[in-house]
Amino acid sequence: MPRAVNGTVSRKRRKKILKMAKGYRSVRSTAFRKAREAVEHGLCYAYRDRKNRKREFRRLWIARINAAVRAEGMNYSQFMYGLKKADIQVDRKMLSDLAINNQETFKSLTETARAQLA
């Protein structure tokens, strides 16, 4: 009886990697060794950028809030400090959305923050 050398397990592992490398250019999608390297890099980038996406969105929201607040004659840090003193707990995502879509409400928030600072 011939000796079995993990044939099906190895094939399954290689097929899994090649399936993940589908769509890559040239040898990276067909040759197992190059495909494995490309997939490992891709997975590292995906893990890293899931973390970075959160940072990028927070930066975007802060930039939007800052632009809207400066139009009202304040700056971002004063505005956030005023909201904190007024005990208004609205996150930056919602503040950014208000600054874009509902200027009247945002203006009232800036007035509240300004009143708390004075």
Helices and strands as residue ranges (DSSP letters): H 7-20, G 26-29, H 32-71, H 76-85, H 92-101, H 103-117
